[in-house]
Amino acid sequence: MELLFTKDSDWLKRWDDYVLNENKASHLLLSDWNKSFQNYGFDFEICIALEDNKIIGGFSAVIAKALFLKFYIIPFGPILSHYNTENFNQLISKVKSRANFLNCCYCHITLPSSKVINAHVISEIEKSALFSTAKEGHRFNYVYSSNGLNWKRIDNFENEEMLISSFKASVRRYIRSSIRKGMELQFAVNEEQIKKGYELCLKNAKENGYALRDWDSFGKTISALVKNDTAKFLIANYQGTIKGSAFIVKSGNYYTYILGGTVKEKPDFLAGHFLHYSACKLAWQEKFDGYNISLGGSIGVVNLKNSYADEQIYFENSKYYWILKPTQFKMFVFLEKFIKKHKKNISKVLSKAKR
C-alpha cells in the first residue's frame, strides 16, 4: 500500500469520487468540506491510500492553528474499502507521524466503528499496539467529528407508497398533510437562491440559541458542493413563499442532513416533515440504501429526527488522541479558557482576516 499526501486538484477530484461511492465514507472527507476551514486560518490535506494506482482508503486531515500551536485533526477515519489489519495500522501510524512531521502538538482520529451491522460502519477493528499510546476521547473540540448515523433504510421499496408506509403512523400523517397543503419542492442552484434559504436557517439558529456559521464563512462551501452535484439545497415553497429549507450532502452512497430551517407560524405547513421526506424520496430515487438524518440537536429536533429514523447507530470506541508536545498542549489548555468564552468572535475575526 502506497500513501500520498496531497491537495492537487486532480487527486482531490479522484478522492471526492471515491468518497461519494465508498460505503464507509462520510461528507466530512470531501475536499470542499475541508476547504471551508481555510476561512478560519486553518489548513487541510488528504492522505490517499493506493494499490496499483487505485484508491483503497485514506483520510482527510484538518490542520487547526491557534497562535503558534497546531493540531492535526481527523474528523472521520481513517477508512479502508476492505478492512485489512496491516493496512489499517499503517494508516493509524501515519496520522501520528504526519502530525509530528508538521510540528503539531496534538492529533486525534474518529473511527466509524460500531457493533451494529451496517454497510456504512466498520464492525470489527483489531486494536494494535499503536492504541496503547493513545487516550480515548477528544481534547480538541473546535472541528466537528461524527458520532454516528441516524439511519433510515430506503433500499427495499418498490414504489413511493411503500416508502411512505415504512414510516410510523404519526409521521405518515404529517408527510401526507404537508403534501396536501400544496407545498412544492424546489432545488436552490445558484448563490442567490441558496443564500435566501440559508438566511432562514440562520434565523432559526438565532431564535433557538445555537451556533451556525455565517454566510460569508460557509456560503462558498455550500455553493461549491451544490454546483458539483455533491449536495442539494432543498426549498419548501408555498405559492412563491419559502416555508422551509434544508441542506443535504451526498457521500458513502447516502445523503446526510446537515442543517435546515422552517417558518414558525399557524397554521403549521409542516415544512420540516415535507423536507425530510423529500430528502428520503430523493435518496430512494437515486437508488441509495439509506438516509442519514443525523444525530443531535434540541429535544424537539432530536424527537423529529428519531421519528423518521429506523435506528441510531453510535460509533463505539471510536475516538482516540495523542498529545505529541505536552508543554505546548498545556499552554493550549490554559488558553482554551479564554477561547471558549470568545469562540464566536474569534471565528469572525479569523474569517475576516482571510478575506
C-alpha positions as CSV (number, residue, x, y, z in Angstrom):
1,M,0.0,0.0,0.0
2,E,1.3,3.4,-1.0
3,L,0.3,6.6,0.9
4,L,0.1,10.0,-0.8
5,F,-0.5,13.4,0.9
6,T,-1.9,15.9,-1.5
7,K,-4.0,19.0,-2.2
8,D,-3.5,18.6,-6.0
9,S,-6.8,19.4,-7.8
10,D,-6.7,16.2,-10.0
11,W,-6.1,14.0,-7.0
12,L,-8.8,15.8,-5.0
13,K,-11.3,15.1,-7.7
14,R,-10.4,11.4,-7.7
15,W,-10.6,11.4,-3.9
16,D,-14.1,13.0,-3.9
17,D,-15.3,10.4,-6.4
18,Y,-14.1,7.7,-4.1
19,V,-15.8,9.3,-1.1
20,L,-19.1,9.5,-3.0
21,N,-19.1,5.9,-3.9
22,E,-17.3,4.2,-0.9
23,N,-19.8,2.9,1.7
24,K,-17.6,3.6,4.7
25,A,-17.1,7.3,3.7
26,S,-18.6,10.5,5.0
27,H,-19.2,14.0,3.8
28,L,-16.5,15.0,6.4
29,L,-14.0,13.6,4.0
30,L,-14.9,15.7,1.0
31,S,-12.3,18.2,-0.2
32,D,-14.7,21.1,-0.5
33,W,-15.9,20.5,3.1
34,N,-12.4,20.6,4.4
35,K,-11.5,23.7,2.3
36,S,-14.1,25.6,4.3
37,F,-11.8,25.6,7.3
38,Q,-9.4,27.8,5.4
39,N,-11.7,30.7,6.2
40,Y,-10.6,30.3,9.9
41,G,-6.9,30.3,9.1
42,F,-6.7,26.5,9.2
43,D,-5.3,24.2,6.6
44,F,-6.1,20.7,5.3
45,E,-4.7,17.8,3.4
46,I,-5.8,14.5,2.1
47,C,-4.0,11.2,2.7
48,I,-4.8,8.8,-0.1
49,A,-4.1,5.0,0.2
50,L,-3.3,3.4,-3.1
51,E,-2.8,-0.1,-4.5
52,D,-1.9,-0.3,-8.2
53,N,-2.9,3.4,-8.6
54,K,-6.4,2.6,-7.3
55,I,-7.7,4.4,-4.2
56,I,-8.5,1.9,-1.4
57,G,-8.8,4.3,1.6
58,G,-7.3,7.2,3.4
59,F,-8.3,10.2,5.5
60,S,-8.9,13.9,5.4
61,A,-6.9,16.0,7.9
62,V,-7.8,19.5,9.2
63,I,-4.7,21.3,10.4
64,A,-6.0,23.6,13.0
65,K,-4.0,26.6,14.3
66,A,-4.1,28.8,17.4
67,L,-1.2,31.2,17.7
68,F,1.9,29.1,17.1
69,L,0.1,25.9,18.1
70,K,-1.0,23.3,15.5
71,F,-3.4,20.4,15.8
72,Y,-3.8,17.5,13.4
73,I,-7.5,16.5,13.3
74,I,-9.1,13.6,11.6
75,P,-12.9,14.3,11.8
76,F,-13.8,10.9,10.3
77,G,-11.5,8.0,9.7
78,P,-9.1,6.7,8.6
79,I,-11.2,4.4,6.4
80,L,-10.4,1.4,4.1
81,S,-12.7,0.0,1.4
82,H,-11.9,-3.5,2.7
83,Y,-10.7,-3.8,6.2
84,N,-7.1,-5.1,6.5
85,T,-5.3,-5.0,9.9
86,E,-1.9,-4.3,8.4
87,N,-3.0,-1.6,6.1
88,F,-5.3,0.0,8.8
89,N,-2.5,0.1,11.3
90,Q,-0.2,1.7,8.7
91,L,-2.8,4.4,8.2
92,I,-3.2,5.0,12.0
93,S,0.6,5.1,12.4
94,K,0.8,7.7,9.6
95,V,-1.6,10.0,11.4
96,K,0.7,10.3,14.3
97,S,3.9,10.5,12.3
98,R,2.5,13.1,9.9
99,A,1.3,15.2,12.9
100,N,4.8,15.1,14.3
101,F,6.3,16.0,10.9
102,L,4.1,19.1,10.7
103,N,5.1,20.1,14.2
104,C,1.7,19.6,15.7
105,C,1.2,19.4,19.5
106,Y,-1.8,17.1,19.3
107,C,-3.7,14.7,16.9
108,H,-6.8,12.7,17.0
109,I,-8.8,10.2,15.0
110,T,-12.5,9.3,14.7
111,L,-13.1,5.7,13.6
112,P,-16.6,4.9,12.2
113,S,-16.8,1.7,14.2
114,S,-19.8,0.1,15.7
115,K,-21.1,-3.3,16.8
116,V,-24.2,-2.6,14.7
117,I,-24.1,-4.4,11.4
118,N,-24.4,-1.8,8.7
119,A,-22.6,-1.4,5.4
120,H,-21.5,2.1,6.3
121,V,-19.6,1.4,9.5
122,I,-16.6,-0.7,10.4
123,S,-17.9,-3.6,12.5
124,E,-14.5,-5.0,13.6
125,I,-11.3,-3.3,14.4
126,E,-8.3,-5.1,15.7
127,K,-6.6,-2.7,18.1
128,S,-2.8,-2.6,17.6
129,A,-0.1,-1.5,19.9
130,L,-0.5,2.0,18.5
131,F,-3.6,2.5,20.5
132,S,-1.8,1.7,23.8
133,T,0.0,5.1,23.4
134,A,-3.3,6.9,22.8
135,K,-6.1,8.0,25.2
136,E,-9.8,7.6,24.5
137,G,-11.9,10.7,23.6
138,H,-11.0,14.1,22.1
139,R,-9.4,17.0,23.8
140,F,-9.7,19.5,20.8
141,N,-13.3,20.2,20.1
142,Y,-13.2,23.0,17.6
143,V,-13.6,20.8,14.4
144,Y,-16.8,18.7,14.3
145,S,-16.3,15.0,14.4
146,S,-19.1,12.5,13.6
147,N,-20.7,10.5,16.5
148,G,-22.6,8.0,14.3
149,L,-25.6,7.7,11.9
150,N,-29.3,8.3,12.5
151,W,-30.3,5.8,9.9
152,K,-33.4,5.4,7.7
153,R,-33.2,2.4,5.4
154,I,-34.8,3.0,2.0
155,D,-33.4,0.4,-0.4
156,N,-36.2,-2.2,-0.3
157,F,-39.2,-0.2,-1.5
158,E,-40.7,-0.9,-5.0
159,N,-42.7,2.3,-5.1
160,E,-43.3,5.6,-3.3
161,E,-46.3,4.4,-1.4
162,M,-44.2,1.6,0.1
163,L,-41.7,4.3,1.1
164,I,-44.3,6.4,2.9
165,S,-45.8,3.3,4.5
166,S,-42.4,2.4,6.1
167,F,-42.7,5.4,8.5
168,K,-44.6,5.4,11.8
169,A,-48.3,6.2,11.5
170,S,-47.9,9.7,13.0
171,V,-45.1,10.5,10.6
172,R,-47.2,9.3,7.6
173,R,-50.0,11.6,8.6
174,Y,-47.6,14.6,8.8
175,I,-46.0,13.7,5.4
176,R,-49.3,13.4,3.7
177,S,-50.7,16.5,5.3
178,S,-47.7,18.6,4.2
179,I,-48.2,17.4,0.6
180,R,-51.9,18.2,0.7
181,K,-51.2,21.7,1.9
182,G,-49.8,22.4,-1.5
183,M,-46.1,22.6,-0.7
184,E,-43.7,22.4,-3.6
185,L,-40.1,21.2,-3.6
186,Q,-37.5,23.4,-5.3
187,F,-33.8,23.0,-5.6
188,A,-31.8,26.1,-5.0
189,V,-29.0,26.0,-7.5
190,N,-27.4,29.5,-7.6
191,E,-25.8,31.5,-4.9
192,E,-28.7,34.0,-4.6
193,Q,-31.3,31.2,-4.1
194,I,-29.1,29.3,-1.7
195,K,-28.4,32.4,0.4
196,K,-32.1,33.2,0.7
197,G,-32.7,29.6,2.0
198,Y,-29.7,29.8,4.3
199,E,-31.0,33.1,5.8
200,L,-34.0,31.1,7.2
201,C,-31.6,28.6,8.8
202,L,-29.6,31.4,10.4
203,K,-32.8,33.0,11.7
204,N,-33.9,29.7,13.3
205,A,-30.4,29.3,14.8
206,K,-30.6,32.8,16.4
207,E,-34.1,32.3,17.7
208,N,-33.2,28.9,19.2
209,G,-29.8,29.8,20.6
210,Y,-27.5,27.5,18.7
211,A,-24.4,28.4,16.6
212,L,-24.4,28.3,12.8
213,R,-21.6,29.5,10.6
214,D,-22.4,32.8,8.9
215,W,-22.9,33.0,5.1
216,D,-19.5,34.6,4.5
217,S,-17.7,31.7,6.1
218,F,-19.8,28.8,4.8
219,G,-21.7,30.1,1.8
220,K,-19.0,29.3,-0.8
221,T,-18.7,25.7,0.5
222,I,-22.5,25.1,0.2
223,S,-22.5,26.7,-3.3
224,A,-19.5,24.6,-4.4
225,L,-21.0,21.3,-3.2
226,V,-24.3,22.1,-4.9
227,K,-22.5,23.1,-8.1
228,N,-20.6,19.8,-8.1
229,D,-23.9,17.9,-7.5
230,T,-22.4,16.6,-4.3
231,A,-25.2,18.3,-2.3
232,K,-28.7,19.6,-2.6
233,F,-30.2,22.7,-1.1
234,L,-33.9,22.0,-0.8
235,I,-36.6,24.7,-0.6
236,A,-40.2,24.0,0.7
237,N,-42.2,26.6,-1.3
238,Y,-45.8,27.6,-0.9
239,Q,-47.3,30.0,-3.5
240,G,-43.9,31.7,-4.0
241,T,-43.0,31.9,-0.3
242,I,-40.2,29.9,1.3
243,K,-41.6,27.9,4.2
244,G,-38.5,25.8,4.9
245,S,-35.1,24.9,3.6
246,A,-32.6,22.1,4.2
247,F,-29.0,21.3,3.1
248,I,-28.1,17.6,2.5
249,V,-24.8,16.3,1.3
250,K,-24.0,13.1,-0.7
251,S,-21.3,10.7,0.3
252,G,-20.8,7.0,1.1
253,N,-23.8,6.2,-1.2
254,Y,-26.3,8.0,1.0
255,Y,-27.4,11.6,1.9
256,T,-26.7,13.2,5.2
257,Y,-28.9,16.0,6.6
258,I,-26.6,18.9,7.6
259,L,-28.9,21.8,8.6
260,G,-32.3,23.3,8.0
261,G,-34.8,25.9,9.0
262,T,-38.6,26.4,8.9
263,V,-41.0,29.3,9.2
264,K,-42.8,29.1,12.6
265,E,-46.5,30.0,12.0
266,K,-50.1,28.9,12.4
267,P,-51.4,27.0,10.6
268,D,-48.3,24.9,10.5
269,F,-47.3,24.0,7.0
270,L,-45.2,21.1,8.3
271,A,-42.2,22.2,6.2
272,G,-39.8,20.1,8.3
273,H,-41.6,16.9,7.6
274,F,-42.0,17.8,4.0
275,L,-38.3,18.4,3.6
276,H,-37.1,15.3,5.4
277,Y,-39.5,13.2,3.4
278,S,-38.3,14.9,0.2
279,A,-34.7,14.0,1.2
280,C,-35.7,10.4,1.8
281,K,-37.5,10.3,-1.5
282,L,-34.5,11.8,-3.4
283,A,-32.2,9.2,-1.9
284,W,-34.7,6.4,-2.9
285,Q,-34.9,7.8,-6.4
286,E,-31.1,7.8,-6.7
287,K,-31.1,4.2,-5.5
288,F,-29.2,4.8,-2.3
289,D,-29.7,2.4,0.5
290,G,-30.4,4.9,3.2
291,Y,-30.7,8.5,4.5
292,N,-28.7,9.7,7.5
293,I,-30.9,12.3,9.2
294,S,-28.0,12.9,11.6
295,L,-27.7,12.9,15.3
296,G,-28.0,15.7,17.8
297,G,-30.0,18.9,18.2
298,S,-32.6,20.3,20.6
299,I,-35.1,17.9,22.3
300,G,-37.7,18.8,19.7
301,V,-35.3,18.4,16.8
302,V,-34.0,15.1,18.1
303,N,-37.5,13.8,18.5
304,L,-38.4,14.8,15.0
305,K,-35.3,13.1,13.5
306,N,-35.7,10.0,15.5
307,S,-39.3,9.6,14.4
308,Y,-38.0,9.3,10.8
309,A,-35.0,7.0,11.6
310,D,-35.1,3.2,11.9
311,E,-32.2,3.2,14.3
312,Q,-29.5,5.3,15.9
313,I,-26.0,3.9,15.2
314,Y,-23.5,5.4,17.6
315,F,-19.8,4.9,17.0
316,E,-18.2,2.9,19.8
317,N,-14.5,3.0,21.0
318,S,-14.0,5.4,18.1
319,K,-12.3,8.5,19.4
320,Y,-8.6,8.5,20.3
321,Y,-6.0,11.2,20.7
322,W,-2.2,11.7,21.2
323,I,-0.5,14.6,22.9
324,L,2.7,15.0,21.0
325,K,4.2,18.1,22.7
326,P,3.0,18.1,26.3
327,T,4.3,21.6,27.2
328,Q,2.6,23.2,24.2
329,F,-0.6,21.3,24.8
330,K,-0.7,22.5,28.5
331,M,-0.4,26.0,27.1
332,F,-3.4,25.4,24.9
333,V,-5.4,24.1,27.8
334,F,-4.6,27.3,29.6
335,L,-5.5,29.5,26.6
336,E,-8.7,27.4,25.9
337,K,-10.4,29.0,28.9
338,F,-10.3,32.3,27.0
339,I,-11.0,30.7,23.6
340,K,-14.3,29.1,24.9
341,K,-15.7,32.4,26.1
342,H,-14.9,34.2,22.8
343,K,-15.2,31.3,20.3
344,K,-17.8,33.0,18.2
345,N,-15.9,36.4,18.0
346,I,-12.6,34.7,17.3
347,S,-14.2,32.7,14.4
348,K,-15.5,36.0,12.9
349,V,-12.1,37.7,13.2
350,L,-10.3,34.7,11.6
351,S,-12.8,34.6,8.8
352,K,-12.5,38.3,8.0
353,A,-8.7,38.1,8.2
354,K,-8.6,35.6,5.5
355,R,-10.6,37.7,3.0
